[in-house]
Amino acid sequence: MAARQRITIRDRQAEAALFYRRAVVALLIVFVMLALLVSNLYKLQVTRHEDFNTRSNDNRIRVLPVAPNRGLIYDRNGILLADNRPVYSLELVPEEVDDLPATVASLSQMLAIPEEQQQKFLDQSRVTRRFKKLPLKENLTEQEVALISVSQHQYPGIYVEARLKRHYPFGDALTHAVGYVAKINKRDVENLDKAGKLANYKATRDIGKQGLERYYEDVLHGTVGYQEVEVNNRGRITRTVAFEPPVPGSDLRLSLDIQLQLKAQELLTGMRGAVVALDPRDGSVLALVSAPSYDPNPFVQGISGKAYRSLLNSEDRPLINRTTQGQYPPASTVKPILALLALNEGIVTPETRIWDPGWFRIEGVKRKYRDWKKWGHGWVDLYSAIEQSCNIYFFDAATKLGIDKIDEFASQFGFGEYTGIDIREESAAVQPSRSWKRARHGQPWYLGDTVNIGIGQGYWTATPLQLAHAIGIMARHGKNYTPRMVQSIQTDSGSIQMPPDQRPPVVLKKDTYWDEAIEGMRRVNHSEKGTARKAFADTSYVSAGKSGTAQVFSLKQDEEYDAEKLNKRKHDNAMFVAFAPINDPQIVVAVAIENQGGGSSNAAPIARAVIDHYVETTGFESTLPIGIPTP
């Protein structure tokens, strides 16, 4: 027989007690969890309400910067030199386009968009939020805008957007003076960050790179504005909550005369060189032309690498601002200044005469320093030495003065120093001295070096702006002003005039020395033997001038200069400085032309044409007679 199974009697009282204990534990757990939940809700809703409310608004409300309009630039007569023009671009919203590659291909066929540009757009669309507009082609022509407008209904998700871009209506005529703007690069960002200005450029795409655009960047840029917008969970703007308009940049009114600028540019057509015209009464710049030049507008839009390399590698160096960076031997243009020093030091008087046989020799030295006139000028005094540009007279004067006095005196006229003009692209050139030669060449100064300095050759170099500035000081009997291009800054609250920056004057022992040196310059232009008499024949005004022919390489002893046997780029540089009217100087002109030969025959006619144009368009404001020379 099978064993009978044992029947267990259930203890209902024990089960009830177990259930009760479990229910209590479960209730306690529920209560604890509920307490934690309530506590956390209290923390979220009450304790940290402000924190989470702010974070919520940050996700919902965004502050977007708004770029200010850049200030405009005008010439002295109110003619617009740099403005802001609308530029149209074709932009697409990827999420609104059903077949993006096909749409891009179709639009590219219509607008002749290169394949490389198409691919760049498609690559960008993959890494950018699909609801944001992406530019497919910028700088649309009016014809392209019209073509897109007619076909826009066939292409959902495409838009034509307009933005303001810098434009220079006179092209290459003002590039080296006004400069240009271009896209902000990494270096610009670093510089702005260091200067604490980066926040003001959050919506700005361009920044001044050269000329006045760079120098007055803070004035022209303006102040960024902001708009608060509400966005959805995908980041798309749903509405504008608030708007703070940007403050546009201030306008600049220049002393430059665009008509005179264009005339000077025309006169330099086909040549390499520079023309500078100043008003010596306050240092204002009337014209600043460097040739050859280049159109700045492609830099604004983004110049191609090929086009930039073409400018960079050009033998004519159009990127160099020859007016402020071109370093030329001043040659005979500085002879009047050396004559002033010789008068001031008592080395000569106007009546002092020396014999010019056609050569000069340092005592004890065999080498002969020759005059430009083989047979010499015979007996010459101060006036005839300047008038006929006698080298021997100034060789003799320089050796008697010595380099130390020449260096000190020339420095007062701004040689070897920055003029302080309101652009950053400037060279100080070289005003040689004993210490300079020792530091630069590791050699002592020789008397032969001083001989060359006497005619503005050797180590001495100057920029055309420095020459104009120095002759301007001479024209106004020592009054010294910093060259400036900006006359006033136009703001919303009014015009801020830029006062002349007067520097310490050049003071001579006798004021009559000025007139004596200037009389020699008058004879250059108006006497029977003056080197520039042909260029300045029959003028309605009396002017003063000085020519210069600067060698670009050294000749050996007894070697003759023969231009026909030389490469064109080894020909002499033509230099000329002039001012008018002589009784009340109101315009100073400096001309430097590379490899064109004699200054009186090549540079002087350009200086005459510039002054004539100024007389015809502006005229001289003077109560003094302009057609009668000073005694």
C-alpha positions as CSV (number, residue, x, y, z in Angstrom):
1,M,0.0,0.0,0.0
2,A,1.2,3.5,-0.8
3,A,2.1,5.8,2.0
4,R,-0.6,8.3,2.8
5,Q,0.4,11.9,2.2
6,R,0.6,14.2,5.2
7,I,-2.0,17.0,5.2
8,T,-0.7,20.4,6.3
9,I,-3.1,22.5,8.2
10,R,-3.0,26.2,7.1
11,D,-2.3,28.8,9.7
12,R,-4.5,31.6,8.6
13,Q,-3.5,33.8,11.5
14,A,0.2,33.6,10.5
15,E,-0.6,34.3,6.9
16,A,-2.7,37.3,7.9
17,A,0.2,38.6,10.0
18,L,2.7,38.1,7.1
19,F,0.4,39.9,4.7
20,Y,0.0,42.8,7.2
21,R,3.7,43.1,7.6
22,R,4.2,43.1,3.8
23,A,1.5,45.6,3.3
24,V,3.0,48.0,5.9
25,V,6.4,47.7,4.3
26,A,4.9,48.4,0.8
27,L,3.0,51.4,2.1
28,L,6.1,52.7,3.8
29,I,8.0,52.4,0.5
30,V,5.2,54.1,-1.4
31,F,5.1,56.8,1.2
32,V,8.8,57.3,1.0
33,M,8.8,57.4,-2.8
34,L,5.8,59.8,-2.7
35,A,7.7,62.0,-0.2
36,L,10.8,62.1,-2.4
37,L,8.6,62.9,-5.4
38,V,6.9,65.8,-3.6
39,S,10.2,67.0,-2.3
40,N,11.7,67.0,-5.8
41,L,8.7,68.7,-7.2
42,Y,8.9,71.4,-4.5
43,K,12.6,71.8,-5.3
44,L,11.9,72.2,-9.0
45,Q,8.8,74.4,-8.7
46,V,9.7,76.5,-5.8
47,T,13.4,76.4,-4.7
48,R,14.9,76.4,-8.2
49,H,12.1,78.1,-10.0
50,E,14.1,81.1,-11.1
51,D,17.0,79.0,-12.3
52,F,14.9,76.6,-14.5
53,N,12.8,79.5,-15.7
54,T,15.9,81.3,-17.0
55,R,17.2,78.1,-18.6
56,S,13.8,77.5,-20.2
57,N,13.8,81.1,-21.6
58,D,17.4,80.6,-22.9
59,N,16.2,77.6,-24.9
60,R,13.1,79.4,-26.1
61,I,14.5,83.0,-26.5
62,R,17.6,83.7,-28.5
63,V,19.5,87.0,-28.9
64,L,20.8,87.5,-32.4
65,P,23.3,90.3,-33.3
66,V,22.4,92.7,-36.1
67,A,25.3,94.2,-38.1
68,P,25.5,98.0,-38.4
69,N,25.7,99.8,-41.7
70,R,29.3,100.9,-42.4
71,G,30.0,104.6,-42.6
72,L,30.5,106.2,-46.0
73,I,33.5,108.1,-47.3
74,Y,33.3,111.4,-49.3
75,D,35.8,113.6,-50.9
76,R,36.3,117.3,-50.0
77,N,33.4,118.2,-52.4
78,G,30.9,115.7,-51.1
79,I,31.5,113.1,-53.9
80,L,31.0,109.5,-52.7
81,L,34.2,107.5,-52.7
82,A,33.1,104.4,-50.8
83,D,29.4,103.4,-50.3
84,N,27.3,100.3,-49.4
85,R,25.4,98.7,-52.2
86,P,22.9,95.8,-52.0
87,V,24.4,92.5,-53.2
88,Y,21.9,89.7,-54.2
89,S,22.5,86.1,-53.5
90,L,20.6,82.9,-54.3
91,E,19.9,80.9,-51.1
92,L,18.2,77.6,-50.5
93,V,16.5,76.0,-47.4
94,P,17.3,72.3,-47.7
95,E,14.3,71.0,-45.8
96,E,11.9,72.8,-48.2
97,V,13.5,71.2,-51.3
98,D,12.3,67.8,-52.2
99,D,15.3,66.7,-54.3
100,L,18.3,69.0,-53.3
101,P,20.9,67.6,-55.7
102,A,18.5,67.8,-58.7
103,T,17.5,71.3,-57.8
104,V,21.1,72.5,-57.4
105,A,21.9,70.9,-60.8
106,S,19.0,72.6,-62.5
107,L,19.8,76.0,-61.0
108,S,23.5,75.6,-61.8
109,Q,22.6,75.0,-65.4
110,M,20.5,78.2,-65.5
111,L,23.1,80.3,-63.7
112,A,26.3,78.7,-65.0
113,I,27.5,77.6,-61.5
114,P,30.7,75.6,-61.5
115,E,30.6,72.0,-60.4
116,E,33.1,72.7,-57.6
117,Q,30.8,75.3,-56.2
118,Q,27.8,73.0,-56.4
119,Q,29.6,70.2,-54.5
120,K,30.8,72.7,-51.9
121,F,27.1,73.7,-51.3
122,L,25.9,70.1,-51.1
123,D,28.7,69.2,-48.6
124,Q,27.8,72.2,-46.5
125,S,24.1,71.3,-46.5
126,R,24.9,68.0,-44.9
127,V,26.5,69.6,-41.8
128,T,24.1,72.5,-41.4
129,R,20.6,72.5,-39.9
130,R,18.3,71.9,-42.7
131,F,15.9,74.8,-42.0
132,K,18.7,77.4,-42.3
133,K,19.3,79.3,-45.6
134,L,22.5,78.4,-47.4
135,P,23.9,80.6,-50.2
136,L,24.3,78.7,-53.5
137,K,25.6,81.7,-55.5
138,E,26.4,85.3,-54.5
139,N,26.8,88.5,-56.3
140,L,23.9,87.9,-58.7
141,T,23.5,90.2,-61.6
142,E,20.3,92.0,-62.3
143,Q,19.7,89.6,-65.2
144,E,20.2,86.6,-63.0
145,V,17.9,88.0,-60.3
146,A,15.2,88.6,-62.9
147,L,15.7,85.0,-64.3
148,I,15.3,83.5,-60.8
149,S,12.3,85.6,-60.0
150,V,10.5,84.4,-63.2
151,S,11.3,80.7,-62.4
152,Q,11.0,80.8,-58.6
153,H,7.6,79.2,-58.6
154,Q,9.2,76.1,-60.0
155,Y,11.7,75.8,-57.2
156,P,10.2,75.7,-53.7
157,G,12.7,76.6,-51.0
158,I,14.8,79.0,-53.0
159,Y,15.1,82.7,-52.1
160,V,16.9,85.8,-53.4
161,E,18.4,87.7,-50.4
162,A,19.9,91.2,-50.4
163,R,22.8,92.4,-48.2
164,L,24.8,95.5,-48.2
165,K,28.4,95.2,-49.4
166,R,31.2,97.8,-49.7
167,H,31.6,99.3,-53.2
168,Y,34.3,101.6,-54.5
169,P,32.8,103.5,-57.5
170,F,36.2,104.9,-58.7
171,G,37.8,101.5,-58.8
172,D,41.6,101.6,-58.8
173,A,41.9,105.4,-58.5
174,L,41.8,105.4,-54.7
175,T,42.9,102.0,-53.6
176,H,46.1,103.1,-52.0
177,A,44.5,106.0,-50.2
178,V,41.0,104.8,-49.2
179,G,41.9,101.1,-49.1
180,Y,39.3,98.4,-48.9
181,V,37.4,96.0,-46.7
182,A,37.5,92.2,-46.9
183,K,36.2,89.2,-45.0
184,I,37.2,88.8,-41.4
185,N,39.8,86.1,-41.1
186,K,41.3,84.2,-38.1
187,R,44.0,86.8,-37.5
188,D,41.4,89.5,-37.4
189,V,39.4,87.6,-34.9
190,E,42.4,87.2,-32.7
191,N,43.3,90.9,-32.9
192,L,39.7,91.9,-32.1
193,D,39.6,89.5,-29.2
194,K,42.8,90.9,-27.7
195,A,41.5,94.4,-28.1
196,G,38.2,93.5,-26.4
197,K,36.2,94.4,-29.5
198,L,35.1,90.9,-30.7
199,A,31.5,91.3,-29.3
200,N,30.9,94.3,-31.6
201,Y,31.7,92.1,-34.6
202,K,29.4,89.2,-34.0
203,A,27.2,90.0,-37.0
204,T,29.9,91.6,-39.2
205,R,31.5,89.8,-42.1
206,D,34.0,92.4,-43.3
207,I,36.7,94.6,-41.8
208,G,39.0,97.3,-43.0
209,K,42.2,95.8,-44.5
210,Q,44.1,98.8,-46.0
211,G,44.2,102.5,-46.1
212,L,41.6,104.7,-44.5
213,E,39.2,101.7,-44.2
214,R,41.7,100.1,-41.8
215,Y,42.9,103.2,-40.0
216,Y,39.4,104.5,-39.2
217,E,37.8,101.0,-38.7
218,D,36.5,101.9,-35.2
219,V,34.8,105.0,-36.6
220,L,33.4,103.5,-39.8
221,H,32.1,100.2,-38.3
222,G,29.4,101.4,-35.9
223,T,27.9,99.5,-33.0
224,V,26.2,96.1,-33.3
225,G,22.4,95.8,-32.6
226,Y,20.4,92.9,-31.2
227,Q,17.0,91.3,-31.8
228,E,15.4,88.8,-29.3
229,V,13.6,86.0,-31.2
230,E,11.5,83.1,-30.0
231,V,12.4,79.7,-31.4
232,N,10.7,76.3,-31.4
233,N,12.3,73.0,-30.3
234,R,14.0,72.7,-33.7
235,G,15.7,76.1,-33.4
236,R,13.5,77.8,-36.0
237,I,12.5,81.4,-35.4
238,T,8.8,81.8,-34.7
239,R,8.6,85.5,-33.8
240,T,10.6,88.5,-32.9
241,V,10.2,89.5,-29.2
242,A,12.3,92.7,-29.1
243,F,14.7,94.7,-31.3
244,E,17.5,97.0,-30.5
245,P,18.7,98.7,-33.8
246,P,22.4,98.9,-34.5
247,V,24.2,102.3,-34.6
248,P,25.6,102.9,-38.1
249,G,29.2,103.9,-38.5
250,S,30.2,107.5,-38.9
251,D,30.9,109.0,-42.3
252,L,34.3,110.4,-43.3
253,R,34.8,113.7,-45.2
254,L,38.3,113.8,-46.8
255,S,40.5,116.5,-48.0
256,L,41.2,114.5,-51.1
257,D,39.9,116.0,-54.4
258,I,38.7,113.1,-56.6
259,Q,39.0,115.2,-59.7
260,L,42.6,116.0,-58.9
261,Q,43.2,112.4,-58.0
262,L,41.8,111.2,-61.4
263,K,43.9,113.8,-63.2
264,A,47.1,112.6,-61.5
265,Q,46.2,109.0,-62.2
266,E,45.7,109.9,-65.8
267,L,49.1,111.6,-66.0
268,L,50.8,108.4,-64.7
269,T,49.1,106.1,-67.2
270,G,51.5,103.4,-68.3
271,M,54.2,104.3,-65.8
272,R,55.3,103.2,-62.4
273,G,55.5,106.0,-59.8
274,A,53.6,108.3,-57.5
275,V,52.1,111.7,-57.2
276,V,51.4,113.5,-53.9
277,A,49.7,116.8,-53.6
278,L,49.4,118.6,-50.2
279,D,48.1,121.9,-48.9
280,P,51.0,123.2,-46.9
281,R,48.8,125.5,-44.9
282,D,47.4,122.7,-42.8
283,G,49.0,119.4,-44.1
284,S,45.8,118.2,-45.8
285,V,46.3,115.7,-48.6
286,L,44.8,116.8,-52.0
287,A,45.9,113.8,-54.0
288,L,47.7,110.5,-53.3
289,V,48.2,108.4,-56.4
290,S,50.4,105.3,-56.7
291,A,50.7,103.6,-60.1
292,P,50.1,101.0,-61.1
293,S,47.1,100.3,-58.9
294,Y,44.4,97.7,-58.7
295,D,40.6,97.4,-58.3
296,P,39.7,96.8,-54.6
297,N,36.2,95.6,-55.3
298,P,37.2,92.0,-56.0
299,F,38.8,91.9,-52.5
300,V,35.4,92.9,-51.0
301,Q,33.6,90.0,-52.7
302,G,36.5,87.5,-52.2
303,I,39.2,87.6,-54.8
304,S,40.2,84.4,-56.4
305,G,43.6,82.8,-55.6
306,K,44.7,83.1,-59.2
307,A,43.8,86.8,-59.4
308,Y,45.6,87.6,-56.1
309,R,48.7,85.7,-57.1
310,S,48.8,87.6,-60.4
311,L,48.9,90.9,-58.4
312,L,51.4,89.5,-55.9
313,N,53.8,88.2,-58.5
314,S,53.6,91.2,-60.8
315,E,56.9,92.9,-61.6
316,D,55.2,96.2,-61.4
317,R,54.2,95.6,-57.8
318,P,50.7,97.2,-57.8
319,L,50.1,96.1,-54.2
320,I,52.8,98.5,-53.0
321,N,51.7,102.0,-52.1
322,R,54.5,104.0,-53.7
323,T,53.4,107.3,-52.2
324,T,54.1,106.1,-48.7
325,Q,56.1,102.9,-49.1
326,G,58.2,103.6,-52.2
327,Q,61.8,104.4,-51.1
328,Y,63.6,106.5,-53.7
329,P,66.8,108.4,-53.5
330,P,65.6,112.0,-53.4
331,A,68.4,113.2,-55.7
332,S,68.6,116.9,-56.4
333,T,65.1,117.6,-55.0
334,V,66.8,118.1,-51.5
335,K,69.4,120.6,-52.7
336,P,67.3,123.6,-51.6
337,I,67.1,122.1,-48.1
338,L,70.9,121.6,-48.0
339,A,71.2,125.2,-49.2
340,L,69.1,126.3,-46.2
341,L,71.5,124.4,-43.9
342,A,74.6,125.9,-45.5
343,L,73.1,129.4,-45.1
344,N,72.1,128.7,-41.5
345,E,75.5,127.4,-40.6
346,G,77.3,130.3,-42.3
347,I,79.0,128.0,-44.8
348,V,77.8,130.1,-47.7
349,T,76.0,133.3,-48.5
350,P,73.9,133.9,-51.6
351,E,76.9,135.6,-53.1
352,T,79.4,132.8,-52.3
353,R,80.8,131.5,-55.6
354,I,82.8,128.4,-56.4
355,W,84.4,127.2,-59.6
356,D,82.7,124.1,-61.2
357,P,85.0,122.4,-63.7
358,G,82.7,119.4,-64.0
359,W,84.2,117.3,-61.2
360,F,84.9,117.4,-57.5
361,R,87.7,115.7,-55.6
362,I,88.2,115.1,-51.9
363,E,91.7,116.2,-50.9
364,G,94.1,113.2,-50.9
365,V,91.6,111.0,-52.8
366,K,92.0,110.2,-56.5
367,R,88.4,109.5,-57.3
368,K,86.5,112.3,-59.1
369,Y,82.8,113.0,-58.3
370,R,81.4,114.3,-61.5
371,D,78.7,116.8,-62.3
372,W,75.8,115.9,-64.6
373,K,77.3,118.5,-67.0
374,K,80.6,117.2,-68.3
375,W,82.3,120.5,-68.8
376,G,80.8,122.0,-65.6
377,H,78.9,125.2,-64.9
378,G,81.9,127.6,-64.4
379,W,81.4,130.1,-61.6
380,V,78.2,129.4,-59.6
381,D,76.6,130.9,-56.6
382,L,73.7,129.7,-54.4
383,Y,71.0,130.8,-56.8
384,S,72.5,129.4,-59.9
385,A,73.6,126.2,-58.1
386,I,69.9,125.5,-57.3
387,E,68.7,126.9,-60.7
388,Q,71.0,124.7,-62.8
389,S,71.3,121.8,-60.2
390,C,75.0,122.1,-59.9
391,N,76.3,119.0,-58.2
392,I,79.8,120.4,-57.5
393,Y,78.4,123.3,-55.4
394,F,76.6,120.8,-53.1
395,F,79.4,118.3,-53.0
396,D,81.5,121.1,-51.6
397,A,78.8,122.3,-49.2
398,A,78.1,118.8,-47.9
399,T,81.7,118.1,-47.1
400,K,82.0,121.4,-45.2
401,L,78.8,120.7,-43.3
402,G,79.5,117.1,-42.4
403,I,77.0,114.2,-42.0
404,D,76.1,115.0,-38.4
405,K,74.7,118.4,-39.2
406,I,73.0,117.2,-42.3
407,D,71.4,114.3,-40.4
408,E,70.1,116.6,-37.6
409,F,68.7,119.2,-40.0
410,A,67.1,116.8,-42.5
411,S,65.4,115.0,-39.6
412,Q,63.6,118.3,-38.7
413,F,62.0,118.1,-42.2
414,G,60.7,114.6,-41.5
415,F,63.3,112.5,-43.4
416,G,63.9,109.1,-41.9
417,E,60.7,109.3,-39.9
418,Y,57.0,108.4,-40.3
419,T,55.0,111.4,-41.5
420,G,52.1,110.3,-39.3
421,I,49.6,110.2,-42.2
422,D,46.3,108.5,-41.3
423,I,47.0,105.2,-43.1
424,R,49.2,102.4,-41.7
425,E,51.0,101.5,-44.9
426,E,54.0,103.7,-44.5
427,S,57.8,103.5,-44.6
428,A,60.2,105.7,-42.7
429,A,62.7,105.3,-45.5
430,V,66.4,106.1,-44.6
431,Q,68.0,109.2,-43.3
432,P,71.6,108.0,-43.0
433,S,73.9,108.8,-40.2
434,R,77.1,107.5,-38.6
435,S,75.2,105.3,-36.1
436,W,72.8,104.1,-38.9
437,K,75.6,102.9,-41.1
438,R,77.4,101.2,-38.2
439,A,74.3,99.4,-37.2
440,R,73.2,98.5,-40.7
441,H,76.5,97.8,-42.5
442,G,79.0,97.4,-39.6
443,Q,81.2,100.1,-41.2
444,P,82.3,103.6,-40.2
445,W,81.1,106.7,-42.1
446,Y,83.4,108.0,-44.8
447,L,83.7,111.5,-46.3
448,G,82.8,110.0,-49.7
449,D,79.5,109.0,-48.2
450,T,78.8,112.6,-47.3
451,V,79.7,113.7,-50.8
452,N,76.9,111.5,-52.2
453,I,74.5,112.7,-49.6
454,G,75.1,116.3,-50.8
455,I,73.1,115.5,-54.0
456,G,70.5,113.2,-52.4
457,Q,72.1,109.9,-53.4
458,G,74.0,107.2,-51.6
459,Y,72.2,105.8,-48.6
460,W,69.6,108.5,-48.5
461,T,66.1,107.4,-49.5
462,A,62.7,109.1,-49.1
463,T,59.1,108.4,-49.9
464,P,57.2,110.8,-52.2
465,L,55.0,111.8,-49.2
466,Q,58.1,112.7,-47.2
467,L,59.4,114.9,-50.1
468,A,56.0,116.7,-50.4
469,H,55.9,117.2,-46.6
470,A,59.5,118.5,-46.5
471,I,59.0,120.9,-49.3
472,G,55.7,122.0,-47.7
473,I,57.7,123.0,-44.6
474,M,60.0,125.0,-46.7
475,A,57.2,126.7,-48.6
476,R,55.6,127.9,-45.4
477,H,58.9,129.1,-43.9
478,G,59.2,126.3,-41.3
479,K,55.6,125.7,-40.4
480,N,55.2,122.0,-39.9
481,Y,51.9,120.0,-40.1
482,T,51.2,116.3,-40.1
483,P,49.8,115.1,-43.4
484,R,46.1,114.2,-43.0
485,M,43.4,112.9,-45.3
486,V,40.3,113.1,-43.1
487,Q,38.9,116.6,-42.6
488,S,35.8,115.7,-40.6
489,I,33.9,112.8,-39.1
490,Q,30.1,113.0,-39.7
491,T,28.1,111.5,-36.8
492,D,24.3,111.5,-36.0
493,S,24.9,114.3,-33.6
494,G,26.9,116.5,-36.0
495,S,30.2,117.0,-37.6
496,I,33.5,116.6,-35.8
497,Q,36.2,118.6,-37.4
498,M,39.7,117.2,-37.4
499,P,42.0,120.2,-36.5
500,P,45.4,120.5,-38.2
501,D,48.1,118.7,-36.3
502,Q,50.8,121.3,-36.0
503,R,54.3,120.1,-35.1
504,P,57.3,122.0,-33.8
505,P,58.5,124.4,-36.6
506,V,61.8,124.4,-38.2
507,V,63.5,127.6,-37.0
508,L,66.5,129.3,-38.8
509,K,68.8,131.9,-37.4
510,K,67.5,134.3,-40.0
511,D,64.1,134.2,-41.7
512,T,65.5,135.6,-44.9
513,Y,67.3,132.3,-45.5
514,W,63.9,130.8,-46.5
515,D,63.4,133.4,-49.2
516,E,67.0,133.0,-50.5
517,A,66.6,129.3,-51.0
518,I,63.1,129.6,-52.4
519,E,64.4,132.2,-54.9
520,G,66.7,129.5,-56.3
521,M,63.7,127.2,-56.7
522,R,61.8,130.0,-58.4
523,R,64.6,130.3,-61.0
524,V,64.4,126.5,-61.6
525,N,60.9,127.1,-63.1
526,H,61.0,130.6,-64.5
527,S,64.6,131.7,-65.3
528,E,66.4,131.4,-68.6
529,K,68.6,128.6,-67.4
530,G,66.2,126.9,-65.0
531,T,66.1,123.1,-65.5
532,A,62.3,123.1,-65.5
533,R,61.7,126.4,-67.5
534,K,60.2,124.5,-70.4
535,A,57.7,122.6,-68.3
536,F,56.6,125.8,-66.5
537,A,56.6,128.2,-69.4
538,D,53.7,130.7,-69.6
539,T,52.0,129.8,-66.4
540,S,49.5,132.3,-64.9
541,Y,51.2,131.9,-61.5
542,V,54.7,132.0,-60.2
543,S,55.9,128.7,-58.7
544,A,59.0,127.2,-57.2
545,G,60.4,123.8,-58.0
546,K,63.4,121.4,-58.1
547,S,64.1,118.5,-60.3
548,G,66.0,115.4,-59.5
549,T,67.4,112.5,-61.5
550,A,68.1,109.6,-59.2
551,Q,70.4,106.8,-60.2
552,V,69.1,103.3,-59.4
553,F,72.6,101.7,-59.5
554,S,76.2,103.0,-59.0
555,L,78.5,103.8,-61.9
556,K,82.2,103.0,-61.7
557,Q,84.8,105.6,-61.9
558,D,84.9,107.3,-65.3
559,E,81.9,105.1,-66.4
560,E,79.3,106.9,-68.4
561,Y,75.6,106.5,-68.2
562,D,74.1,105.2,-71.5
563,A,70.4,104.6,-71.2
564,E,70.2,102.9,-74.6
565,K,72.5,100.1,-73.4
566,L,70.7,99.5,-70.2
567,N,67.7,97.4,-69.2
568,K,64.7,99.8,-68.9
569,R,64.4,99.0,-65.2
570,K,67.9,100.3,-64.6
571,H,67.1,103.7,-66.1
572,D,67.2,106.7,-63.8
573,N,64.2,107.7,-61.7
574,A,62.6,111.0,-62.5
575,M,61.9,113.2,-59.5
576,F,60.3,116.7,-59.1
577,V,58.9,118.8,-56.3
578,A,57.1,122.1,-56.7
579,F,54.8,124.5,-54.9
580,A,52.6,127.5,-55.9
581,P,51.9,130.3,-55.8
582,I,55.3,131.4,-54.5
583,N,54.0,134.3,-52.5
584,D,51.3,132.3,-50.6
585,P,51.9,128.5,-51.2
586,Q,48.7,126.5,-51.3
587,I,49.7,123.4,-53.1
588,V,52.8,121.3,-52.9
589,V,53.4,118.5,-55.5
590,A,55.9,115.7,-55.4
591,V,56.4,113.4,-58.4
592,A,58.4,110.2,-58.6
593,I,58.5,108.1,-61.8
594,E,60.5,105.0,-61.9
595,N,63.0,104.5,-64.8
596,Q,61.9,107.4,-66.9
597,G,65.1,109.4,-67.0
598,G,65.5,113.1,-66.3
599,G,63.3,114.7,-63.7
600,S,63.0,118.1,-65.4
601,S,61.9,116.5,-68.7
602,N,59.6,113.7,-67.4
603,A,58.4,114.5,-63.9
604,A,58.2,118.3,-64.1
605,P,55.4,118.4,-66.8
606,I,53.3,116.1,-64.6
607,A,53.8,118.5,-61.6
608,R,52.8,121.4,-63.8
609,A,49.7,119.6,-65.0
610,V,48.6,118.8,-61.5
611,I,49.0,122.4,-60.4
612,D,47.2,123.7,-63.5
613,H,44.3,121.4,-62.8
614,Y,44.1,122.7,-59.2
615,V,44.1,126.3,-60.4
616,E,41.4,125.6,-63.0
617,T,39.1,123.7,-60.6
618,T,39.8,125.2,-57.2
619,G,41.8,128.3,-57.7
620,F,44.2,130.1,-55.4
621,E,42.6,131.8,-52.3
622,S,45.1,134.7,-51.8
623,T,45.1,138.4,-51.5
624,L,48.7,138.4,-52.7
625,P,49.6,138.6,-56.4
626,I,50.3,135.1,-57.7
627,G,51.9,136.2,-61.0
628,I,54.6,138.4,-59.5
629,P,57.7,136.7,-57.9
630,T,59.0,137.7,-54.6
631,P,62.1,140.0,-54.8
